[in-house]
Amino acid sequence: MGMKDNRPPKYLRTLTRGDVREDGMMFWDYNRRSRNGERWLTREKYDEKYGKAIVNMREHYAANREDLNRKQRERYAENREEKKRKSREYNAANREERNRYNSKYAKANPAKNSAAQSRERAKRKAAIHPDLDRKIENTIFELRDRLTAKLGIPFHVDHIIPISRGGRHHHANLKVIPAKLNQQKSARLDYELPECWA
């Protein structure tokens, strides 16, 4: 005969790892062997256990990176349609929550959000270069935000060779210029920027 499972039903499991009780104890997990199905640890024990878990996880990932990534790609490929269906269903059922989250994220990360939108537009036109460095890309969008804030005029990230004219979305094809100049340039290849922006 198996051990009695004292854990509450899944729909009643509202605690997450790291929650702190009034007495200072920290929640670790729901455990069938615990009297009430919950395992609480002292701060010291929690920090020790959590630190070990993080170190073990990093070491495991470093030692098995290729294998783990391959398995993840395989799992995704096998269940692609199912994952997409579940994602569509969740988004449809939680549209307001998703919109709130997306709006909050966009406000907190304007450069990353702009870079993602730019990538999305380029992807629709199959123009993302395989060597795109996202760190450099994000730095360029952050520069745009800093210049806009510092100088008080809007700046854009421009594709030097426009995507509509065969340019690629690559960090070497991006340049920060004033929005007014970018709008004047549009998709023209013959537009000469003033010397200070060239």
BADRENZA-169588 format. One record per residue: residue in three letters; x, y, z of N, C-alpha, C in turn. Coordinates in steps of 0.05 Angstrom, whole numbers, padded with zeros to 5 digits, always signed. Layout:
BEGIN
AlaXYZXYZXYZ...
REM end
This chain:
BEGIN
Met+00017-00024+00000+00000+00000+00000+00018+00025+00000Gly+00011+00045-00017+00027+00069-00020+00023+00088+00003Met+00041+00107+00005+00040+00128+00026+00017+00147+00020Lys+00004+00156+00041-00019+00175+00038-00008+00202+00027Asp-00023+00212+00007-00015+00238-00005-00030+00260+00009Asn-00016+00277+00025-00029+00298+00040-00030+00325+00025Arg-00021+00325+00000-00021+00350-00014-00050+00358-00021Pro-00055+00385-00021-00082+00394-00030-00086+00389-00059Pro-00111+00389-00069-00116+00386-00098-00102+00409-00113Lys-00095+00404-00138-00080+00423-00154-00093+00451-00155Tyr-00119+00452-00157-00132+00478-00160-00130+00494-00134Leu-00123+00482-00112-00120+00496-00086-00090+00503-00080Arg-00072+00495-00098-00044+00500-00093-00037+00528-00102Thr-00038+00547-00084-00033+00575-00091-00006+00585-00083Leu+00009+00570-00067+00035+00579-00058+00056+00574-00080Thr+00076+00592-00081+00099+00589-00099+00124+00589-00083Arg+00144+00576-00093+00170+00574-00079+00180+00602-00072Gly+00187+00605-00046+00198+00630-00036+00177+00647-00021Asp+00152+00639-00021+00132+00653-00006+00140+00652+00024Val+00135+00674+00038+00143+00676+00067+00119+00676+00085Arg+00120+00659+00105+00098+00657+00125+00103+00678+00146Glu+00082+00683+00164+00085+00703+00185+00108+00697+00204Asp+00114+00671+00208+00136+00664+00226+00163+00664+00213Gly+00165+00673+00188+00191+00675+00174+00198+00650+00158Met+00183+00628+00161+00189+00604+00146+00183+00609+00116Met+00199+00596+00099+00196+00600+00070+00186+00574+00056Phe+00166+00578+00038+00154+00555+00024+00174+00543+00004Trp+00177+00516+00005+00194+00503-00014+00177+00488-00036Asp+00159+00470-00027+00143+00456-00046+00120+00442-00032Tyr+00102+00431-00049+00080+00414-00038+00092+00386-00037Asn+00090+00373-00014+00104+00348-00010+00085+00328+00003Arg+00081+00304-00009+00062+00285+00000+00069+00274+00028Arg+00095+00275+00036+00102+00265+00062+00098+00284+00085Ser+00094+00310+00079+00090+00330+00100+00062+00327+00112Arg+00059+00335+00137+00034+00332+00151+00011+00345+00136Asn+00015+00370+00128-00006+00384+00114-00001+00387+00084Gly+00019+00371+00074+00024+00371+00045+00042+00394+00036Glu+00052+00411+00054+00069+00434+00047+00096+00431+00061Arg+00117+00438+00047+00143+00437+00060+00154+00466+00063Trp+00159+00474+00088+00169+00500+00095+00197+00498+00107Leu+00214+00517+00100+00242+00516+00109+00250+00542+00123Thr+00270+00541+00140+00280+00565+00152+00294+00581+00129Arg+00299+00606+00134+00312+00623+00113+00340+00612+00106Glu+00355+00603+00127+00382+00592+00122+00380+00567+00105Lys+00362+00549+00112+00359+00524+00098+00350+00529+00069Tyr+00331+00548+00066+00320+00555+00040+00343+00565+00022Asp+00359+00584+00033+00381+00596+00017+00401+00574+00009Glu+00407+00556+00028+00426+00535+00022+00415+00516+00000Lys+00390+00508+00003+00377+00489-00015+00374+00502-00043Tyr+00365+00528-00043+00360+00542-00068+00386+00546-00083Gly+00407+00554-00067+00433+00559-00080+00444+00533-00093Lys+00441+00511-00078+00450+00485-00089+00434+00478-00114Ala+00408+00483-00113+00391+00476-00136+00399+00492-00161Ile+00405+00518-00157+00413+00535-00179+00440+00526-00191Val+00459+00520-00172+00486+00511-00181+00483+00485-00196Asn+00468+00466-00185+00464+00440-00198+00451+00443-00226Met+00431+00461-00227+00417+00465-00253+00437+00477-00274Arg+00453+00496-00265+00472+00509-00284+00493+00488-00293Glu+00503+00473-00274+00523+00452-00281+00512+00432-00300His+00487+00423-00294+00474+00403-00311+00470+00415-00339Tyr+00461+00440-00341+00456+00452-00367+00483+00455-00382Ala+00504+00464-00368+00530+00468-00382+00541+00441-00392Ala+00537+00420-00377+00548+00394-00385+00531+00381-00407Asn+00505+00388-00409+00487+00374-00428+00473+00394-00447Arg+00486+00417-00452+00472+00438-00467+00462+00428-00494Glu+00480+00416-00510+00472+00408-00537+00449+00387-00536Asp+00452+00368-00518+00432+00347-00516+00405+00358-00508Leu+00405+00376-00487+00380+00388-00478+00367+00405-00499Asn+00383+00421-00513+00372+00438-00535+00360+00421-00557Arg+00374+00399-00564+00364+00381-00585+00338+00368-00577Lys+00336+00359-00552+00311+00347-00542+00289+00367-00542Gln+00295+00392-00534+00274+00412-00533+00264+00418-00561Arg+00282+00420-00581+00274+00424-00609+00257+00401-00619Glu+00265+00376-00612+00250+00353-00620+00221+00353-00608Arg+00220+00359-00582+00194+00359-00568+00176+00380-00581Tyr+00188+00404-00587+00172+00425-00599+00162+00416-00627Ala+00180+00404-00643+00173+00396-00670+00151+00375-00669Glu+00152+00356-00650+00132+00335-00648+00105+00346-00640Asn+00105+00368-00623+00080+00378-00612+00074+00406-00621Arg+00085+00415-00644+00083+00442-00653+00053+00451-00655Glu+00037+00435-00670+00010+00443-00674-00006+00444-00648Glu-00001+00424-00631-00015+00423-00605-00008+00447-00588Lys+00018+00455-00587+00027+00478-00572+00015+00503-00583Lys+00014+00506-00609+00002+00530-00622-00028+00531-00615Arg-00041+00508-00616-00070+00508-00610-00075+00516-00581Lys-00059+00505-00562-00062+00512-00534-00056+00542-00529Ser-00036+00551-00543-00028+00580-00540-00051+00598-00550Arg-00063+00591-00574-00085+00607-00585-00109+00606-00566Glu-00115+00582-00554-00137+00580-00536-00133+00596-00511Tyr-00108+00595-00500-00102+00610-00475-00104+00640-00481Asn-00093+00649-00503-00093+00677-00510-00122+00687-00514Ala-00138+00670-00527-00166+00678-00531-00182+00680-00505Ala-00176+00661-00487-00190+00661-00461-00180+00682-00442Asn-00155+00692-00446-00143+00711-00427-00133+00736-00442Arg-00149+00744-00462-00141+00767-00479-00134+00792-00463Glu-00151+00799-00444-00147+00824-00429-00121+00822-00412Glu-00118+00799-00399-00094+00794-00383-00068+00796-00400Arg-00069+00783-00424-00046+00784-00442-00040+00812-00451Asn-00062+00827-00458-00058+00855-00467-00046+00872-00445Arg-00055+00868-00420-00044+00883-00397-00014+00876-00394Tyr-00008+00850-00395+00020+00842-00392+00037+00853-00414Asn+00028+00851-00439+00043+00861-00462+00048+00891-00460Ser+00027+00906-00452+00029+00935-00449+00049+00942-00427Lys+00048+00928-00405+00066+00933-00382+00095+00927-00391Tyr+00099+00905-00405+00126+00897-00414+00136+00918-00434Ala+00119+00927-00452+00128+00946-00472+00137+00972-00459Lys+00122+00981-00439+00129+01006-00425+00155+01003-00409Ala+00159+00979-00397+00183+00974-00381+00208+00969-00399Asn+00204+00960-00424+00226+00953-00441+00222+00965-00469Pro+00222+00991-00472+00216+01003-00498+00235+00996-00520Ala+00261+00994-00514+00281+00988-00534+00277+00959-00544Lys+00273+00940-00525+00269+00912-00533+00244+00909-00549Asn+00223+00923-00540+00197+00922-00554+00199+00932-00583Ser+00213+00955-00586+00217+00966-00613+00233+00947-00631Ala+00254+00935-00619+00271+00917-00634+00254+00892-00643Ala+00237+00882-00624+00221+00859-00631+00201+00866-00653Gln+00189+00890-00652+00170+00898-00673+00185+00900-00700Ser+00209+00911-00699+00224+00914-00724+00231+00887-00735Arg+00239+00868-00718+00245+00841-00727+00220+00827-00739Glu+00197+00832-00726+00172+00820-00735+00165+00830-00763Arg+00168+00856-00767+00163+00867-00794+00182+00855-00815Ala+00208+00853-00807+00228+00842-00825+00222+00812-00830Lys+00213+00798-00809+00207+00769-00813+00184+00765-00833Arg+00164+00783-00832+00142+00781-00851+00152+00784-00880Lys+00173+00799-00883+00184+00803-00909+00209+00785-00914Ala+00213+00765-00896+00235+00746-00898+00262+00761-00901Ala+00266+00782-00884+00290+00798-00887+00309+00797-00864Ile+00304+00780-00844+00322+00778-00821+00347+00764-00830His+00370+00777-00825+00396+00765-00831+00403+00744-00810Pro+00413+00721-00818+00419+00699-00799+00441+00707-00778Asp+00457+00727-00785+00479+00736-00766+00470+00759-00749Leu+00445+00765-00747+00435+00788-00731+00444+00783-00702Asp+00457+00803-00690+00465+00802-00662+00445+00818-00646Arg+00428+00805-00630+00406+00818-00616+00416+00837-00595Lys+00440+00832-00583+00450+00850-00563+00457+00877-00576Ile+00471+00876-00599+00477+00901-00613+00452+00914-00622Glu+00433+00899-00632+00407+00910-00641+00393+00925-00618Asn+00392+00912-00595+00379+00925-00572+00394+00950-00564Thr+00421+00950-00565+00438+00973-00559+00431+00997-00577Ile+00426+00991-00603+00419+01012-00622+00392+01024-00615Phe+00373+01007-00608+00346+01017-00600+00348+01033-00574Glu+00365+01024-00556+00369+01039-00531+00381+01067-00536Leu+00400+01068-00555+00412+01093-00563+00391+01112-00574Arg+00373+01102-00590+00351+01118-00600+00334+01130-00578Asp+00328+01113-00557+00312+01123-00534+00327+01144-00518Arg+00354+01140-00515+00370+01160-00499+00371+01186-00514Leu+00376+01186-00541+00377+01210-00556+00350+01225-00556Thr+00328+01210-00559+00302+01222-00558+00297+01236-00531Ala+00305+01223-00509+00301+01234-00482+00319+01258-00478Lys+00344+01256-00487+00364+01277-00481+00359+01302-00498Leu+00352+01299-00524+00350+01321-00542+00321+01331-00545Gly+00302+01315-00536+00274+01324-00537+00261+01323-00565Ile+00274+01310-00584+00262+01306-00610+00262+01276-00616Pro+00242+01267-00631+00240+01238-00635+00262+01228-00655Phe+00273+01205-00648+00292+01192-00665+00281+01165-00674His+00289+01155-00697+00282+01129-00708+00306+01112-00712Val+00303+01086-00713+00324+01068-00722+00317+01062-00751Asp+00336+01070-00768+00332+01069-00797+00347+01045-00809His+00334+01031-00829+00349+01011-00844+00363+01027-00866Ile+00390+01026-00866+00406+01042-00885+00398+01034-00913Ile+00397+01009-00919+00386+00999-00945+00358+00989-00937Pro+00337+01003-00946+00310+00995-00938+00303+00966-00944Ile+00288+00954-00927+00280+00926-00931+00264+00924-00957Ser+00248+00944-00963+00232+00943-00988+00249+00944-01013Arg+00275+00952-01009+00293+00954-01032+00315+00932-01031Gly+00309+00911-01015+00327+00888-01015+00346+00887-00991Gly+00344+00908-00973+00361+00908-00949+00353+00886-00930Arg+00371+00880-00912+00365+00859-00891+00364+00872-00864His+00349+00858-00846+00348+00868-00818+00372+00856-00804His+00394+00872-00803+00419+00864-00792+00430+00888-00777His+00444+00884-00755+00454+00906-00739+00472+00925-00755Ala+00486+00915-00775+00503+00932-00791+00487+00949-00811Asn+00462+00943-00815+00444+00958-00833+00426+00977-00817Leu+00431+00981-00791+00415+00998-00775+00430+01023-00767Lys+00415+01046-00767+00427+01071-00759+00406+01088-00745Val+00415+01103-00724+00397+01121-00710+00398+01148-00723Ile+00375+01158-00732+00373+01185-00744+00348+01198-00734Pro+00346+01225-00736+00322+01238-00728+00298+01228-00744Ala+00275+01227-00730+00251+01216-00743+00244+01232-00768Lys+00247+01258-00767+00240+01275-00790+00257+01267-00815Leu+00283+01262-00811+00300+01254-00833+00292+01226-00844Asn+00285+01209-00825+00277+01181-00833+00252+01182-00850Gln+00233+01200-00842+00208+01202-00858+00213+01214-00885Gln+00232+01233-00887+00239+01245-00913+00253+01224-00930Lys+00270+01208-00918+00286+01188-00933+00267+01166-00943Ser+00248+01158-00926+00229+01137-00933+00244+01112-00943Ala+00237+01102-00967+00250+01078-00978+00269+01085-01001Arg+00277+01111-01002+00294+01120-01024+00323+01111-01019Leu+00336+01103-01041+00365+01096-01039+00382+01120-01045Asp+00371+01140-01059+00387+01163-01068+00386+01186-01048Tyr+00372+01183-01026+00370+01205-01006+00397+01208-00992Glu+00407+01233-00992+00432+01238-00979+00427+01251-00952Leu+00436+01238-00930+00432+01249-00904+00452+01271-00900Pro+00445+01291-00883+00464+01312-00876+00490+01299-00865Glu+00512+01312-00869+00539+01301-00862+00540+01290-00834Cys+00528+01304-00815+00530+01296-00787+00516+01269-00781Trp+00497+01261-00799+00483+01236-00795+00491+01214-00815Ala+00508+01221-00834+00515+01202-00855+00533+01180-00845
REM end
